[in-house]
Amino acid sequence: MATGGGISGTAVAGATAGSLLLYAALRGVTPLQALKDVMSGHPAAVVGSSASTTAVGTAAPATGALPDLARVALTRVGDPYHWGSTGPNQFDCSGLVYWSFHQLGITDVPRTSYAQYLWKWVYRISKSDVSAGDLVFWNGHVVIATDNTHFVGAQNARTGVVTGLIANGHIGPPIGYMRYGDRGGSATANSSGKF
């Protein structure tokens, strides 16, 4: 048992085993294959850092508007970027959003980032309200928030699907922060902001 505010070895082992099983379930592999991925340094299991991203790991987000969207997208970290692709093993930015929604049974999501920005089932939120599962948009680019400051997204051909800081997610500041859902009982197309 830990003393003085520390964490016991049993707690760490339990959390590690739980993460491994979650990774295995979301990637559709056996627990043994998940362990092999972790031991071999597979990029989806152990996220590295690059000049444009900050490693935040693949731990499942605990809270947010649609945290399962972020959880599903995190399983694709390390997959390659390919323009126009919607998975399951390569993606462009909006393709990752499209694929992730489909994994949750939400199949009316539009295919392109422009159409996703105008989708009737998203509404604008403030930067301070962003949480796991929200969408962050730039002109021609979209990522999925994993918390208020981090994202998962298909960035470019050099980096593929990565995690990082929203502030470093694309060129310039985001043009909009959007949340999936029916705001107040009436879903209407968002037409605010430029794209």
Order of alpha helices (4+ residues) and beta strands (2+ residues): alpha-alpha-alpha-alpha-alpha-beta-beta-beta-beta-beta-beta
